[in-house]
Structure formats: structure tokens, C-alpha cells
Amino acid sequence: MSLTLAARQCLTTAPEDYDYCWAKTLTLNVANDGRGRSMRLVENEDDWHFRQQIMRYGSGLHLTIDRQDELDKQLEYGLITLTDCPVHVYRQSFEFPRAYRWPDDRLDQLREAVQLLEHTEGVQLETLDGGLAYRLEIRGDCELFREAAASLSVFERQPERQPS
């Protein structure tokens, strides 16, 4: 198994609380460094923020690899090893900008779906814009992510208009 770094991606031993909002963990436990510390794959929104995040990791003395040639050398010499059990992080945002115009029964259905997800183990759901937008995050369970995303995506479609 190999790992290819895309633009604005790096491997780091830094904990997630080192990340600013523009840095997103893509995969946890993707590799271990020579001291046995878990490494995660992180992606940033743009080049400037990527460089800032790399410096932040370095300021905490966390191993960070942001170049493919360096990653390949570290793997070749056994200084880092890829794990057999990476944990993928699934995210999706949902926006309902016209929800305030929805009929009460549709709003109630959205609220019920949100409440169910908020009480589902393994689901992180952040409410944005007073309930007109949500950020869904699930770690490791692709099927749970598909189900959770489907339960919210039905509300992204426009409801059929009632004949007047």
C-alpha cells in the first residue's frame, strides 16, 4: 500500500486541536512515526493557509511531511509505516436558505431528522445559521455517513408546490 499526497495535504503527528478552521482531517491513523505516534492526513483550503498550518505544526515540534519525495523516503527507510486500519473522516454540509418559507410540517420533519442525528452515536452535527445549515461529520463508518447524509439531503430538494 502506498500514499500519495495531493496539493495542500500533509501527514502530521499534531493533534486536531492544532488545526485552524481551514485545515480538515481526511484520515486518522493513516501511519505511525518511528516513535509509534499516530499520524493523520490533513488537507487545507488554499496554499497560504497550508503554509501557515505547516508552521503551526512545526512550532509544536510535531513531525509533519508535506512533500511526496520526503514521504517516499520516510516510507522507504521505515521511519514511518502505513497502518492497516486508517479511519476516514466523512463530511458534508447542508444548506436550507429558504427553510423559513417552508410549511410547518416540512420544518417539523427537518427538526425531527436533525434531532435523531444529534442522538445517534458516532454522528457529529453542527448547526449553522440558526438551523438553516448543518455540517455533518462521521469518522470511520461509511454506511452511517450515507444514511445520515441521505436523511438530510431529502430536504435540499424543493418541495412540490401545492395546487392553488
C-alpha positions in Angstrom: 0.0 0.0 0.0 1.3 3.5 -0.8 0.1 7.0 0.0 0.1 9.9 -2.4 -0.1 13.5 -1.1 -2.2 15.8 -3.1 -1.8 19.6 -3.2 -2.2 21.2 0.2 -2.1 17.9 2.0 0.3 16.7 4.7 0.8 13.9 7.3 1.3 15.1 10.8 1.5 13.8 14.4 -0.1 17.1 15.6 -3.4 16.7 17.4 -6.5 18.1 15.8 -6.7 20.9 18.3 -3.7 22.4 16.5 -5.8 22.9 13.4 -7.3 26.2 12.4 -10.7 26.1 10.7 -9.2 25.9 7.2 -7.5 22.6 8.0 -9.5 19.4 7.8 -8.5 15.9 8.8 -9.2 13.5 5.9 -7.9 10.3 7.5 -6.9 9.4 11.1 -4.3 6.8 12.0 -3.0 6.6 8.4 0.6 6.0 9.5 2.8 5.7 12.6 6.1 7.5 13.0 9.3 5.8 14.3 8.2 6.5 17.9 4.8 4.9 17.4 2.8 8.1 17.3 -0.2 8.1 15.1 -0.2 10.3 12.0 -3.2 11.8 10.3 -3.7 13.1 6.7 -4.7 16.8 6.7 -5.9 19.0 3.8 -6.1 22.8 3.7 -8.3 25.2 1.7 -5.5 27.1 0.0 -1.8 27.5 -0.3 -1.3 30.4 2.1 -3.3 28.7 4.8 -1.5 25.5 4.1 1.9 27.1 4.8 0.6 28.7 7.9 -0.7 25.4 9.2 2.6 23.7 8.5 4.4 26.4 10.5 2.0 25.9 13.4 2.6 22.1 13.4 6.4 22.8 13.4 6.1 25.3 16.3 4.8 22.4 18.4 7.6 20.1 17.2 5.2 17.8 15.5 6.5 15.6 12.7 4.9 16.9 9.5 5.5 15.7 6.0 4.2 17.9 3.2 6.2 16.7 0.2 5.8 13.5 -1.7 9.6 12.9 -2.1 10.1 13.2 1.7 7.1 10.9 2.4 8.5 8.3 0.0 12.0 8.4 1.7 10.5 8.1 5.1 8.5 5.1 4.0 11.4 3.5 2.2 13.7 3.8 5.2 11.0 2.6 7.6 10.9 5.9 9.5 7.2 5.9 9.2 4.9 3.0 8.4 1.4 2.9 7.0 -1.2 1.4 9.2 -3.7 -1.4 8.3 -6.5 0.5 10.0 -6.9 4.1 8.8 -10.0 5.9 9.9 -11.6 8.0 7.1 -13.4 11.2 8.1 -16.6 11.9 6.1 -18.1 15.4 6.0 -20.8 17.2 4.2 -22.6 20.5 4.6 -26.3 21.0 4.0 -27.9 24.4 3.5 -31.6 25.3 3.6 -31.7 29.0 2.8 -35.4 29.1 2.1 -36.4 26.9 5.1 -38.1 29.9 6.7 -40.7 29.8 3.9 -41.4 26.0 4.3 -44.7 24.8 5.6 -44.7 23.9 9.2 -45.0 20.2 8.6 -41.8 20.2 6.5 -39.9 22.2 9.1 -41.1 19.8 11.7 -39.8 16.9 9.6 -36.4 18.6 9.3 -36.2 19.2 13.1 -37.1 15.5 13.7 -34.4 14.4 11.3 -31.8 16.7 13.0 -32.8 15.6 16.5 -32.5 11.9 15.5 -29.0 12.5 14.1 -27.9 14.5 17.2 -28.8 11.5 19.3 -27.1 8.9 17.0 -23.8 7.6 18.3 -20.9 8.4 16.0 -22.6 11.4 14.4 -21.4 14.9 14.8 -23.8 17.5 13.6 -23.1 21.2 13.9 -25.9 23.7 13.4 -25.1 26.8 11.5 -27.2 29.9 10.6 -29.8 29.3 13.3 -30.8 25.9 11.8 -30.7 26.9 8.1 -27.5 25.0 7.6 -25.7 21.9 9.1 -22.3 20.4 9.0 -22.3 16.6 9.3 -19.2 14.7 10.2 -18.8 10.9 10.8 -15.5 9.1 11.4 -14.9 5.7 10.1 -18.4 4.5 9.3 -19.1 5.0 5.6 -22.6 3.3 5.8 -23.7 5.5 8.8 -22.5 8.6 6.8 -24.5 7.6 3.7 -27.6 7.1 5.9 -27.2 10.3 7.8 -26.5 12.3 4.6 -29.5 10.8 2.9 -31.7 11.8 5.8 -30.7 15.5 5.4 -30.4 15.6 1.6 -34.1 14.9 1.1 -34.7 18.4 2.5 -32.3 20.0 -0.1 -34.8 19.2 -2.9 -37.6 21.7 -3.4 -40.9 20.5 -2.1 -43.6 20.0 -4.7 -45.9 23.0 -4.9 -49.5 22.5 -3.8 -52.1 23.5 -6.4 -53.8 26.8 -5.6 
